[in-house]
Amino acid sequence: MRIRLKAFQALAALLAISYVCAAQPIPYAKNGGLKMLYDNRMYPQAVESDGSTYMVWRGAEGFPYIRSYNHASKKLSAPYMLLSGRLDQINRGKYQSDHHFAPVVWLDGRGRLHTLFGCHSTPGIHLIAKHPGDISEWQLGPKISENLSYPKVHQIYGGKTLIYFRHWGHLGSWKYRISDDDGESWTGPLVSLIDMNAHPQDSFMSAHAGSYNTSRVSSDGKTLHVAFIWKMEEEHPNARYGKVLHNHRRRHNLYYLKVDLTTGKVFNIDGKQLQAPVNKGVVDRDCLVWDTQERVAAVGPSIYLDENEKPYFTLPVSDDTPYKGNFYFVRHAAGEWLRTAVTATSHPFNSSHLDRDSDGVFHAFLITGSGESIAADSSEISRSAYGWGDAVQEWLSSDGGETWRQGRDLTPFSQHRYQNMQFVGTADGDIAAGRLVFYGWEGEEGDGTAYLWDGRGSD
């Protein structure tokens, strides 16, 4: 009996250890540069299929990498550098200096992996794995567009793949392309969806207006939901902070619209049809979610869609200073957009992921922190150039977002810096519940480490 008891206690201890370890972030890459994983404007950067997760990232030299993690064996594959055999065909300096060249990854209907990288007002490089589940052999895929930035990949109705992206530069427009043959060819509407500085330029600073977009697709794959912020390209005094703001601090407001992908028609939250492309005057009148009144909203929000396709958002917005602010939860109720502060964060570039479980509890995974986290003289290639947070946390709401409480702490190490949380996609284009990727680094310029977090069963 005593032997059985000891064996039971040993087994219980082992199970307890396994339970704790299951929720610990798994480091899968330690050679990261700036935007090792990109922010909310580019995804997915991890996708799950047949018990394995495939993760892509930008290395310290700027090159794209991929690696897989087998959840049953808990083993990582060897990393594969996606430009292997092609380095004589690229501009190495451009990959080193341009963090927009980070990769995204997805699966087609044949189970083959696709990656796309090197995108910043360029066609980028599209690669297709030669064999399902294999990352060691790749072939060059067709161009998706002659010019794209910030690709976001979605699986939509009819087994099709949609890529939503910006066409041209800061004042460019936003478009999408669709493939119905597993990425072998791409077509799409000629008309852009959003073009903030399009004529008539009849709104404040509309001649110098761009935007940054995030997107989600409905569960039936027939509606594209888009949230976006306004980028003010022209320098203009900020009355709230009493000075001219620069670069990513000249981004404000939150807007929303949706597209019926079966018809291409565009609508606002109230179902009013809008003529594409929408410009700043139209979105100020018909799509405005939040006029931040010169507070900085530097990057698009995370979007969650409920069973009725109702959108919810989380995003950081500045407050006391152009950097220090809060994460906000935003929802639409009784014809109004409502918002609630969740917790403090140290920079309006800090990212989030929003989800809701079967019990109706919202889970907001956030990069948090209390101190200003950017040096005014940070270079564009500095690890800290676009801010960071002190911790990676889960925040919970059981009352529809009215109040929030802290849940699990995902932070691998204290005193490190963290950024750019991303969801893990599934083969059919959904979002894998309880799985995330993010990255961190030590000190001002330590190499980035990317983490995969599997929180299933760790509540």
N, C-alpha and C positions, 0 to 999 in steps of 0.2 A: 504494500500500500504506500509506504514511504517512497519507494522508488518511483511508483506511478505519479505521486504527488510532485516529486522533484522534476520528473520529466514534463509534467503539465506546466509547472512553474517556468521551466526553461523554454518550453514552447510559447507560453504566454509572453515571456520577456522578448523572445525572438520576434513574435508578431507585433509587439509594441514598438520594437526598434524599426521593423519594416514599415509600420504605419507612419512613424515620424519621418523616416527617410523618404517615403513616397512623396511627401510634400516639400522636400528640399529642392531648390532649383539645381538643375544639372548643368554644369559648365560644359559647353560643347565646342567652343572656339576661344582662343586666347590671343589672337593676332589682329584685333580690330583697330580700325582708325575712326576718324570722325564719321558719324552716321553709319557705324558698323551695322546697325539695323536702322531702317529709316523710320520717320515719324508717321503720323496718321494719314499722310497723303500718298503713300505708296505701299501696296500689299497685294497678296500675302507674301510673307518672308519665311513661312513654315507651312507645310501641308502634311496631313496624316493620311495613310492608306495602308491597309492590310497589316496593322499592328506596328507600323514604323512611322516615324515623323522625319520629314526631310526639311532641313534648315539651310537657308542661304544667308550669306553675309558679305560685307565689304571688308577686305583685309587691310592691314596697315599700309601696304603699298598701293592700295586702291583697287586691287583685283578682286573679282567675285569668286566665292567658294561655295561648295555644297557638301553636306554631310548628313548621314542618316542615324537615327537612334531607334533600336529595336526595344519595344517596351517589355516584351517577355524576357528576353535575355539581359536587358539593361546594358547593352553594349552599343558603343558608337562605332560606325564605320570609319575607315580612313577618310580624311578630307580630300576633296578633289577640287583643284583650281580650274574654273570653267574656261579660262583662256589658254589652257594647256595646248600647245601646238599652234597657237594663233598670235603669239606675242609679237611676231614680226609684221602683223597686219593692223596693229593698233597704235595709237599715240599714248605711250606709257605715261608721259607727263600729265596728260589730260586725266587719265585714270587716277593718278596720284593726287591731283589738285581738286578734282570735281566730285564732291560727295554725292551729287545727284546720280552718279553712275552705279549706285547700289543695285543689287539684283532683286527680282521677285521670282516666285516659283508657283507652278500650278500643275494639275494633272488633266489629261484629256480623257475622252471616252474609251480609249484603248489602254488606259493605265500607264501611258507614257508621261514622264515628267517633262515640263517645259520651263525654261528660264528666259528672262529678258533683262538686259542690263545695258549700261552705257547710254542711258537716255537723258538728254538735256538739250532740247531743241535739235535732236539728232534722230536717225532711225533706230539707233541702238543695235544690239545683237540679240537675235532670237535663236536659242538652241533647243533641240528636241532630242530627248534620250532615245537611243536606238532600240532599247529593250525595256519593257515594263519593270519597275522596281530596281533598275540598274542606274548607277550614276557614273560609271567609268567610261562610257562611250556615248558621244553626242554628234549630232549632225546639224548643219546650219538650217534654220527654219526661214520661212519667208518674212519679208518686211511687213510690219503691221501698219505703219504709216511712215511717210518720208520725214516726219518731224513730230516728236512726242517727248513729253516730260511727265513725271509722276504717274506711271502706269498703275492702275488698279484693276485687278482681274476678277471677274465674276462668272459663274456658271448660270445660264439663264434657261428659259423654256426651250423645249425641243432639242435638248442636248447641245445647245450652242454655248460658245464662250464669248464674253464681252470684255473688252478692255476700254476703260474710261481714262482719258488723259488730257493734258494741256497741249494745245497746238501753238507753237512758237513761244515767245518769251513772256516776260512779266505782264505785258499788256495783251497777251494772246488769249485765245478762246478755248473752250473745253468741248471735246468731241468724244464719240465712242466708235469703235469698230467691232464687228461681229464675225465670228467664224462658225460655220455649220459643218465643217469637215475636219475637226480635231486640229485646228491651227494650220492647215495646209494653205488656206487662202483667207483673206480678210476684206470685208466690205462694210459700208455704213452710210448713214445719211450725210449728204454734202453740207447741210446747214449745221452750224455749231449749236450747242445747247446754251452756253453762257458766254457772252462777250461783253464784259462790263463797260468798255469804252466805245461800244458801237453807237452810231448815230441813231436818233438825235441825242446829242450829249447835253441833256436837259436836267441834270442833277448835280449836286455839289461835287466838284473835282472829277466829274465823269470823264473828262478828256484824258485824265491820268489814272484811270481806275483799272485794276486787275483783280484777280480773285484766286483763292486757293480752295480746292474742293475735296471733300470726302464723300464716299458713296456706300450704299448697301442695296441689295436686291431683295425683293419680296420672296416669300417661301415658294410661291408658284413660278418664280423667275420671270414674271411679266411686267414688273414695275421697278424702275431704277429710282431710288431715293437719294437726293443730293443735298448735302449741307455745305455751306461755303462762307468764307469771310472775304471782306473787301481789303484789297491791297492798294494803298495810296502811293502811287509811284513818285509823284512830285513832292518835294520837301515843303512842308507847311507847318507853321507854329502850332504846337499842341497846347491849347489853353489849360487843360487839366494839369499838366505837368510843367507848364511855364517855359517850354523850350521846344526847339525843333528836334523831333525824334528821327532816328536813322534806321535804315535797313529793315529788319524784321519787326521793329517796334512801330512801324507805320501800317499796322494791320488792325482792323476794327470790325465790329458788328458781326452778327450771325444771321444767315439767310437759309431758306429751305424751299425746295421745289421737288416735284416728282415727274417722271416720264413714263407714259404707257409705251412699253417697248414693242407692243404689237402694232401700234399706229404711229409712234413717234410724237404723239401729242404731249404737250407740257402743261402742268397744272400747279397751282399753289395749294396750301393746306386746306383751303375752303372749297377746292374743286373748280376754281376759276381757271379757264384755259388761257394760256399765255402764248404769244407769238414768239417762236424761236428765231434767232437767238435773243434771250433776254439781256437787256443792258442795265446799267446802274439805276436809271430812272425807274424802270419797271420793277426791279427787285426792291428798291427803296419803298415803293408804293404797295407792292403785292406779295413780297416774299420775306419781309423783315421779321425775324424772330426776336432780335435783341439789338437795339441801338446802344452800344456800349459807352456812348458819350465820351469818346476819345480814350477810353481804357484800351489797353493792348490785348487783342485776341490774335495771337501770332500764328496759330496752326488750327486746322479744322478739327471738329469734334469726333469722338467716337459715337456711332449711331447704333441704337437698338430698335428693332421693329417688333411690336407685339403681334398676337394672333390676328388682329384686325388691321395690321400694317400701320398702326399708329407709331410715329417716331418719337424717340427719346434721345437726349444727347448728354454727354459730359464733355466739358472743355475748361481749360484754365483761362482766366481773365485777370489782368493786372488790377491793382487797387491803390495802395499807398504810394508806390513807386511804379515806374514802367515795367519792372520785373516782378516784384513781390505781389502776390495776389491769392486767389482761391480757385479751386475747382468748383464748377457749378453743374448742377443737374437741372436740365431744362425739359419741360413737358408741355403739352397742349391740352387744356381742359376748359370746357364751357366757352369755347371760342376765343380763349386767351392763351398766350404763351406765358408760362410761369417758370420761375427759377429759384433754386435753393442752393446756398453755399454748402459744400460738403466738408472740405478741410483746406488748410493753407498749403500753398505750394510756392516754390522759390523762383519760378520762371514761367512765362506764358508759352514756352515751347514744350513744357513737360507734357507727356502724353498719357493717355488713359485707354481703358477698354471697359465697355459697359455691357452687362448681361443681366438676365433675370432667370431665376430657377422655376421649377414646376410649382413651387409653393407661392410664387408671386413676389419673392424677395429679390430686390435689385442688388447686384454685385458690381461695384465700381472699383476697378483695379487702377491705382493711381501712382504716379511718381510724385512723392510729396517732399516737403522740406520747408524750413522757416527762414532761411537766410538768403540774401541775394547771392546768386551763384554765377555771375558772369563778370569777367573783367572788361572794362571799357576798351582796353587795347588788345583784346583777344584777336588773334589772327583767324582768317577764315578756315584754316586747316587745324586749328587748335581743337583738342578733344572737348574743351569746355566752351567753344565759341557760341554754341546755341543753348547754353544753360544745362542744368542738371538738377537732380533732386537728391536728398539725403537718404531716402527710404523708398521701398516698394511695398505698398500696403493695399489691402482690401477693405472697402467700406461698404456697409450694408444698410438697406432701408426696407422695412417691412410695412410701411404705410404709404407706398406709392411715391416716395421721394420727399415726403414732408420733413422727415428727420433721418439722421444718419448716425451710425455707430461704427467704430473701427472693428474689423474682423481680423483675418489672418495677416501676419507680417511675412512678406516674401523676401525680405532683404537678406542677401547672402552674407555681407560683411558690413559692419558699421564703419564709419569714417571713409567709405568709398562713395563715388558719385555714380548716379544711375540715370538712364534715359531710354526713351523710345520703346515703350511697351507695345507689343503686337499680338493679335490673336493668332491661333493656329487654325488654318483652314482644313476642310475635309475634301475628299475626292470629288464629291458632288457639289462643291461650292458653298456648303454651309460653314458654320463656325463651330469648332470643337469645344464643347463645354468643359470648363475647368482646365484648359491648357493655354499657356502663354509663353511668349519669348520676350526677353528684354536684355539690355546689356549695361555693364558698369565698368569703371576703371578706378585706379588708385592715384591720388595726387592730381596735379594739373595735367600731366601728359602721359600717364601710364597707358599701356596698350589695353584696348577694350577686351572684356570677356563677355561672351554671349551665353545666356542661360535659357534652358527649357524648363518650365515649371508645369508639373502635372499634379493638379490639386484634387483630382477625383477621389472621393472617400476620405479627404483629410480635414473635413470640417470639425 
